[in-house]
Amino acid sequence: MTAKKIHSQLETKKVKKKSNRSILLGAAFLMATSSVGPGFLTQTTVFTQQLAASFAFVIFVSLLLDVFAQLNIWRIIAVTELRGQEIANKVLPGLGIILAILIVLGGLAFNIGNVAGAGLGLNAMLGLNPIYGAIISAIFAILIFTIKEASKAMDKVVQVAGFIMILLMLYVAFKTSPPVGEVIINTVKPEKISMYAIITLVGGTVGGYITFAGGHRLLDAGIKGEKNLSYVTKSSITGIVVTGVMRVALFLAVLGVISQGLSIDPSNPPASVFQLALGNIGYRLFGVIMWAAAITSIVGAAYTSVSFIRSFSPVIEKYHNWITILFIIISTATFAFIGKPVQMLILVGALNALILPLALGTLLVAANKKKIVGSYKHPLWLTITGGIVVVLMSYLGILTMVEQIPLFLEKLG
């Protein structure tokens, strides 16, 4: 073998390793930024107002539950080398179709909120009309999926946007000087405990399509099988760490404002935090964070939702990028023409709370069926911890449905 050929092979290996690293990081950030959307910014601000330093305990517990859900799902997808709906169909024929319908409807409902958030972000950043801002943002998201190597473009966009969000939120947290000592104490010994806050945070960050975003991205990139489990685990943990850093940074920023005795505007809590912390510049920075959070969530929701129907037809598989674009257009048109999601979307949002326990429960059953996973042995501790998440989130889903269905029927009446 000539020196030139050896050099060429080494260069090829380096390029492949760099490409794999980019894919792993892209999958991690796709999951993380999908979970940190406009709703997340508002929820974190509101709960911090209610619980103050005790919200640190909520973040800690929700992160633990996130870890158990994500480690299970990413691992099982990699081992089976199948998408979530395909695994569900192997567990029980037809179950994959039900799961896909729930994912797509839930993803569409949340994507309308993501598009609205993007419009509000550009409004705060540049003063644009929110509807025009939403349309411009949608066009930006669509352009990502028109590029020949759309997946690589998506990886880069979510990574850059994620880093921008982290840096800006850490900066604001530093400027507000939150009581860090109090936060550390309340992480393990909270003055108040809110199960509703914990469940809401878990449902909002690993519920619905978000649970599968990273796992499906790695599968599409060919990073699968038992031989790649270490990479899959590393990527999933990276995504959870990124999500955790974003949560903690925003929480500290809000707590810093509250601890100074400043009053947060209830009409737009997260924007108010940044404005109180840094004045008009802070409000502009909020616009950047809101837009980055929204645009990555638009991309994540569209990509993952469509990935749930790709295997149902060769035509869908062939034109999945165009179907993803159509998904974004429908979300944007709904916001632009209606202004806000119709009441039906409230019920769809409630259904979304049931997706995590259904999906995770199904995958845990699959992980213990030899005809699906072959000789692979799923760790017992992951099965047990995953089961705890299933029970807890099932309880939440039932409560949510009981609460939302009467409200939905009342609105119709």
Sequence and secondary structure as in RCSB ss.txt:
>XXXX:A:sequence
MTAKKIHSQLETKKVKKKSNRSILLGAAFLMATSSVGPGFLTQTTVFTQQLAASFAFVIFVSLLLDVFAQLNIWR
IIAVTELRGQEIANKVLPGLGIILAILIVLGGLAFNIGNVAGAGLGLNAMLGLNPIYGAIISAIFAILIFTIKEA
SKAMDKVVQVAGFIMILLMLYVAFKTSPPVGEVIINTVKPEKISMYAIITLVGGTVGGYITFAGGHRLLDAGIKG
EKNLSYVTKSSITGIVVTGVMRVALFLAVLGVISQGLSIDPSNPPASVFQLALGNIGYRLFGVIMWAAAITSIVG
AAYTSVSFIRSFSPVIEKYHNWITILFIIISTATFAFIGKPVQMLILVGALNALILPLALGTLLVAANKKKIVGS
YKHPLWLTITGGIVVVLMSYLGILTMVEQIPLFLEKLG
>XXXX:A:secstr
  HHHHHHHHHHHHHHHHHHHHHHHHHHHHHHHHHSSHHHHHHHHHHHHHHGGGHHHHHHHHHHHHHHHHHHHHH
HHHHHT  HHHHHHHHSTTHHHHHHHHHHHHHHHHHHHHHHHHHHHHHHHH   HHHHHHHHHHHHHHHHHSTTH
HHHHHHHHHHHHHHHHHHHHHHHHHH   HHHHHHHHHS S   HHHHHHHHHHHHSTTHHHHHHHHHHHTT  S
GGGHHHHHHHHHHHHHHHHHHHHHHHHHHHHHHHTT    TTSHHHHHHHHHHHHHHHHHHHHHHHHHHHHHHHH
HHHHHHHTTGGG HHHHHTHHHHHHHHHHHHHHHHHHHSS  THHHHHHHHHTTHHHHHHHHHHHHHT HHHHTT
    HHHHHHHHHHHHHHHHHHHHHHHHHHHHHHHHH 
